[in-house]
């Protein structure tokens, strides 16, 4: 490695694939700018990144051992796992100290991993959810949770928010407060994994495409639900299961389930499939913003952030939002809800890398 080549560590959170996905264009941009990038990730994020960037160096780091609820009491389930989260935080503090001592990076970029900062290295935290939203039955704890999160953010030199400033942006009240945040921060704009990515044309395009991700058991429950709902529908249905760590491609009548697609293939299908179904995860919404496409949003049950974003997008941007438990009739999924998303926003990788690199 040339002496002048600066090194960067990027560590995305491992809850679903969204955090890793939105780091891919950042990695590419930094590499194109001459930086040596190492990624710290666990399965399945590491498999997805390796498929997109075969030559990237990936070091193993333990994932947060979070299990979602089968029902709507997700936050209650997460509360019960707080001791495990504290252990994960202590593990991250030990891990980053050992890594810095061994590798001596110039910059650390942590996407929602709480403990990957270091006093001797410029450390950036990326989050779209500065203002954590609690469900109604835990609303009394919301001020405390927000205080703890902001205290964790203050350990970093700066917080990058993947959204546009002003007027609620894409994240609404998740990243837009009535006052100002009391820590250094900067709005990056939309940070989609599709950013400046050339789509790869497909020889076949289904009538309905459902893009599925997220932790278990809700990922599998959602696939099972959609397979049942569309079992008697005559259209061609493709379900992208969000499992890059394994490979399968099964078809039962007209319903095809594919373990995973690379981003360029997925971008093309999301641009051209008449009916598009997605979760309302924030990275997915940024992907839709990038391709200027609307979708039918079905939030993960009990995940307050996704439930809020589904409502926010239905009210502000006229998306169709549905509850998973109310999905029964396949006729409710039609192309009228999946037209073009007209907006004048624009984003470039050069802008993002310039903002990040000035902190190296």
N, C-alpha and C positions, 0 to 999 in steps of 0.2 A: 504494500500500500504506500503511495507517495506520502511524503511527510506532510504535505499541505492538505491532504484529503481529510476532511472532517468526518467524524462518525456520529451517527444518530441511532438511538434505540427507540423503536416504536412498539407499544404494548397495548393492543385492543382488549377490551372486556370480552368475555366469552359467553354472554347471554344471547343466544341466537347468533346469526351471522352478520347482522347489520353493522356492528362496530368494526369488525375486520374488513367488511366490504368497503366502507367509506374511507378506510386507511389506504386502500390499494392505489388510488390516484395520487395520494400524498407521497407514498413510497416511490412511485414512478417519477413524480416530479422532482423529488429530492435526488434520486439517482441521476436524472438527466442534468441536474445542476451540479453534479460532481461529488455528492455526498455518498459515503459508505453507510448503508442502512442495514441494521439487524432488527429482526422482528422477534419479540417475545410473545409466544402464544401457546395455547393448548388445544386439544381436539374439541370440536371439529374445525375451529378457525384456522389452525395451522395447515390443515389439508386444503382448505379453500384458497388460502394465500399461495400455497405451493403450486396449486394448479394454475393460478393466474400468473405467478412470477416464479418459474421453475428454478431460476438461478439465485433467488433470495436466500440469505442466511437466516435460519430460524432457530432460536434457542428455546428450550422447553421451560415453561413456567406453569405452575399448578393453576388450574381454573377454579373459580369460585364454585363450591359444591352446593349449588342452589337447585332445589326441586320445586317446581310449580305445583299448585293445587289442581285437583280434578274439578273443583267447583269454583264458585265466585269469591271465596274467602282467601284470595291469593296473598294479600298483605298480611293477614293473620298468619298464614303459613310462613311468610318471610320473617315475620317477627319471631317466630319460634326458632328460626335458624340464625338469630343474631350471634349467639356464642360461636358458631362456626365462622361467621363473617369476621368476627374479631380475631379468630385464629388465622384466617386468611390474610387479614391486614398485617398481623405480626410477621407472618411468613413473607409477605411482600417486602416489608421493611428489611428483613434479613437478606432476602434475595437481591434487592437492588444494591445494598452495601457491598455484597460480595461481587456482584457484576461490575460495579464501578471500579472497585479495587483491581479487578482482573482486566477489564477492557478499556477503562478510562474514556468514555464517550464525551462528546462536546454538548450533546443535547439529548434529553429524554422527552418523548411524547407519549403521554398516557391517555388513552381514550377510556375514561370512566373507571380506571383502576385506581383505587384510593391511595395506595401506599407506595407508588413508584416515583418518588421524588428523592432528591439528594442535595444536601447543602452545598456541595462543591460543583454541581453540574446544573446548568440551566434546565429547568424542568417545566414542561407545559402540560396542562390538563385540558382535555377536550370533553365537553358535555353540552347537550342541548337542554338538559333538565336541571337547571340551577334551582328552580323552585319545585321541589318534590311535592306531588299531589297525593294526599292520603284519601282513602275511601271514607265515607261518612261515619262508619263505625269506629274509625281510628283518628277522626279529625282533631281530637284533643291533643294528639301527639305531633301534629303537623309542624307547629312552630319549633318544637325541639328537633325534629328530623331535619328541617331546613337549616337550623343553626349548626347542627353537627356537620351537615354536608358542606356548608360554607366555611366552617373551620378547617375541614379537610382540604378544600380548594385553596385556602390561604397558604397551605404548605408549598404550593407551586408558585413559580415566578409569574406566571400568567395563565389565565383561563381563556381558551379559544372556544367561542360559541358558534357552531355550524348553523347559522341563520343570518338573516338580514336585519339590520337595526331598524327600529321604529315600526309603529302600526301593527304590532303583534307578530309580524313576520310569518314564518311557517310553523313555529312552535307555540305561538300564543303566549299564555301566561307562564309556560314552563321556563322561558328564558327572557321574558320581558316583564320587568317589575315597574311598579308605579314610581319608585325612586331610582336611585343608582345603586349598583352593587359595590360593596365596600372592599373589593379586591381588584387587582389589575385584570382587565378582560378586554377582549376584542372580538367583534363579530366577523366571522370568516365568509359569510354567505353560505349558500347551499353547498353541501359536501357529499355529492352522490358518487357511488361506485361506478356510475355510467359516464362520469365527467370525461369529455374528450376521448371517449372510447368508440371506435368504429364498430357498428353492429355487424354480426356475421349472419348473412341470409340463411334461412332454413328452407329446405325443399318442401316441407309441410308446415302448415299453420292450422292449429285447431280452431274450433268455434268458440271454445271457452278455455281460458288459461287461469289456473289458480296457483299463486306463488306462496309457498308455505315455509315458515321458519319458526324459530323460537324453541325454548326448552321443552322437555317432556314434563308431564304427559300430554300437555295441550297440543303439541304438534301432531302427535298420532291421533288424538281425539278429533282434531279438525279434519284430517285426511279421511278418517272413518266416516265422519258426518257427511262430507262432500261426496264420497263414493256412494253412500246410501241415497242421498238426495238425487243424484244424477243417474242412478242405476237404470231407470226407465226412460231417460231422456234420449232423444235420437241424435243429438249433436255430438261431435267429437270433443271430448273433455281431456285436457292434460293437467295433471297435478304435479307440480315441481316440489319435491318433498323436503328440500333443504338439508340433505345429508351427504356432504362431500366426502365424508370419511368411508363411505361404502358405495358400491356401484350396483344398481339394478334398474331394470326397465320392464315393467309388467303391464300387460293390457288385458282387461276383462271386458269383453264386448267393445264398447266405445270409450271406456274410461282407461286412460293410460297414466300410470304413476312412474315418474322418473326421479331417481334419487337426487340428482343435482345437474345443473347446467352451468357452463362457464359464463362469465358476465356478458361477453359479446353475443353469444347465442340467446341468452335471456333477454338482453336489451332488444334484439330484433323481434322476438316473439311478443314482448310487452308492447312494442310499438304497433304491431300489425294484427294481433288477435282481436276479434270483434268484442268479446266479453272478457273482461279482466277482473279477477278477484284477488285481493291481497289482504294481509293484516294491515293494521294502521300503525305499525312501528315507524319510528321517525325516519330511519334511513330509507325505508321503502317509500315514504312520502317524498323524500328528497329525490329518489329515483324517478318517481312520477313527475315531479317538478322539472327534472332535467329533460325528460322525453315529451313533456307537455301533454300528458295523458291523464284522464280520469279513470278511476277504478271503483269497484264496489268494495267498501271497506268493512271488514269484519274483525273487530278488536279481539285480542286474547281475553277470554272471560276472567274478570277479576283484576286484570292489569290496568290499574287506574290511569296510567299515562296514556295507554292506547285507547281506552274508552274516552278520555278527554279529547285526544287528537281526532278521533272519529267524529265526535260531536262538533268540534271546532271546524274541521274541514267541511262537514255537511252544511254548517251555518255560514261560513265565510266564503267557501269556494264551491258550494253546491255539489258536493260529492254525495253519493248514496251510501249510507251507513246502515248496517244490519247487526243485530245481536245473533251470536252463534246458535243459541238455544231456540231461536225463532225461525231458523232456516228449515223450510219444509217443502216448498213448491219450487221446482227448478225454473218455472216460468217467470219467477221474480228476477231471475238473472238474465237481463237482456241488454243489448248494445246501446240502448238509449241512455243508460247510466255511465257509459264508458267512452264518451266523446273526447274531443281535444280540450285541453286545459289552456285556455288563452291567457297568457301573461307576457309581460315585457322584460322579465328578469333575465339576467345573464350572469354567467360565472366562468372563470377561466382558471386553469391550474397555475398559470404564472402568477396570478393575484394571490392565490393561497400560499404557494411556496415562498413568494416574496415576504408575505406577512410572517410566516413561520421562521424563515431563515434569518430575519433580522434579529432574532433572539439567540442565534448561535454565537 
